[in-house]
Amino acid sequence: MASRKAIEKLVRDVYAARKRGDYDAMAEMCAAGASLRLAGAAEHCAIAGTTRGRAALREQFAALAQFAFANQKMLSLTVDGDHATVHWRASVTYKPTGKSAVTEFCDLWTVKNGKVASVIQFIDTALAGHMMK
């Protein structure tokens, strides 16, 4: 099991790579079979669903870049064993429509052997759906 400090650093490094648009670095911090689940009902929100595998994650990270984040603020980061929970807030703009809003997120991380094994991200899927219309 990775140390609390190592898990916290990994999580912060992934957010930093996302912020600078370095999707290759994000993918490299993930285990080969890692998954990202955007929690929600896929039949009601196009971005909800699960992506698995490093190559697919790299593509998904780039696709999600249609959502621009500003004024990101980590409200809390908790590490318990191999798991981390991050509560954060940001001003989000969906580039294709230009719609913006301030919203909050909750990300549940699992780390194995120093790599991201899974992330479940809870977002306001109703807001995301609205922004995408």
C-alpha positions as CSV (number, residue, x, y, z in Angstrom):
1,M,0.0,0.0,0.0
2,A,1.3,3.5,-0.9
3,S,1.8,6.0,1.9
4,R,-0.8,8.7,2.5
5,K,1.7,11.3,1.3
6,A,2.4,9.3,-1.9
7,I,-1.4,9.0,-2.7
8,E,-2.0,12.7,-2.0
9,K,0.9,13.6,-4.3
10,L,-0.4,11.3,-7.1
11,V,-3.9,12.8,-6.8
12,R,-2.6,16.4,-6.9
13,D,-0.3,15.5,-9.8
14,V,-3.2,14.2,-11.9
15,Y,-5.2,17.4,-11.2
16,A,-2.2,19.5,-12.1
17,A,-1.7,17.5,-15.4
18,R,-5.4,18.0,-16.2
19,K,-5.1,21.7,-15.6
20,R,-2.2,22.1,-18.0
21,G,-3.8,19.8,-20.6
22,D,-1.2,17.0,-20.3
23,Y,-3.4,14.0,-21.0
24,D,-0.4,11.8,-21.7
25,A,0.9,12.4,-18.2
26,M,-2.6,11.8,-16.8
27,A,-2.7,8.4,-18.6
28,E,0.8,7.5,-17.5
29,M,-0.2,8.0,-13.8
30,C,-3.0,5.3,-14.4
31,A,-2.6,1.6,-14.1
32,A,-2.9,-0.3,-17.4
33,G,-6.5,-1.4,-16.6
34,A,-7.6,1.7,-14.7
35,S,-11.1,3.0,-15.0
36,L,-12.9,6.4,-14.9
37,R,-16.6,6.4,-14.1
38,L,-18.6,9.6,-14.5
39,A,-21.5,8.7,-12.2
40,G,-24.9,9.3,-13.6
41,A,-27.5,7.8,-16.0
42,A,-26.0,7.6,-19.5
43,E,-29.4,7.7,-21.0
44,H,-29.9,11.2,-19.6
45,C,-26.4,12.6,-19.8
46,A,-24.0,11.9,-22.7
47,I,-20.8,12.1,-20.6
48,A,-22.0,9.6,-17.9
49,G,-20.4,6.1,-18.1
50,T,-17.2,4.2,-17.6
51,T,-14.0,4.2,-19.5
52,R,-11.4,1.5,-19.0
53,G,-7.8,1.1,-20.0
54,R,-4.9,3.6,-20.3
55,A,-5.4,4.2,-24.1
56,A,-9.1,4.8,-23.8
57,L,-8.6,7.0,-20.7
58,R,-6.2,9.2,-22.7
59,E,-8.9,9.7,-25.3
60,Q,-11.5,10.3,-22.7
61,F,-9.4,12.9,-20.9
62,A,-8.9,14.8,-24.2
63,A,-12.6,14.6,-25.0
64,L,-13.5,16.0,-21.6
65,A,-11.3,19.0,-22.3
66,Q,-14.4,20.4,-24.0
67,F,-15.1,21.4,-20.4
68,A,-12.8,24.3,-19.4
69,F,-12.2,24.8,-15.7
70,A,-11.3,28.1,-14.0
71,N,-10.9,29.1,-10.4
72,Q,-10.5,25.5,-9.3
73,K,-10.4,25.1,-5.6
74,M,-9.8,21.8,-3.7
75,L,-12.1,22.0,-0.7
76,S,-11.0,18.8,0.9
77,L,-8.7,15.8,0.3
78,T,-9.0,12.8,2.5
79,V,-6.8,9.7,2.3
80,D,-7.8,6.4,3.9
81,G,-5.7,3.4,3.0
82,D,-5.6,3.1,-0.8
83,H,-8.5,5.4,-1.2
84,A,-8.7,9.2,-1.5
85,T,-11.8,11.5,-1.7
86,V,-11.6,15.0,-3.2
87,H,-14.3,17.6,-2.9
88,W,-13.6,20.5,-5.2
89,R,-15.3,23.5,-6.9
90,A,-14.7,25.2,-10.2
91,S,-16.2,27.6,-12.7
92,V,-16.9,25.3,-15.7
93,T,-17.4,26.4,-19.3
94,Y,-18.6,24.0,-22.0
95,K,-16.6,25.3,-25.0
96,P,-18.9,24.3,-27.8
97,T,-21.9,26.2,-26.4
98,G,-20.0,28.8,-24.2
99,K,-22.3,28.0,-21.3
100,S,-20.7,28.4,-17.9
101,A,-21.6,27.7,-14.3
102,V,-19.9,27.3,-10.9
103,T,-20.3,23.8,-9.6
104,E,-18.9,21.2,-7.2
105,F,-17.4,17.8,-7.7
106,C,-16.6,14.8,-5.6
107,D,-14.0,12.3,-6.9
108,L,-13.4,8.9,-5.3
109,W,-9.9,7.6,-6.1
110,T,-8.4,4.1,-5.6
111,V,-4.6,3.7,-5.9
112,K,-2.8,0.4,-6.4
113,N,1.0,0.0,-6.7
114,G,1.5,3.8,-6.9
115,K,-0.9,4.2,-9.9
116,V,-4.5,5.3,-10.2
117,A,-6.6,2.1,-10.4
118,S,-10.0,3.9,-10.6
119,V,-11.7,7.2,-10.2
120,I,-15.4,7.7,-9.8
121,Q,-16.4,11.3,-10.4
122,F,-19.7,12.7,-9.2
123,I,-20.9,15.7,-11.1
124,D,-24.1,17.6,-11.6
125,T,-25.2,15.6,-14.6
126,A,-28.3,17.8,-15.0
127,L,-26.1,20.9,-15.3
128,A,-23.7,19.1,-17.7
129,G,-26.6,18.1,-19.9
130,H,-27.9,21.6,-19.9
131,M,-24.5,23.1,-20.8
132,M,-24.2,20.6,-23.7
133,K,-27.5,21.7,-25.3
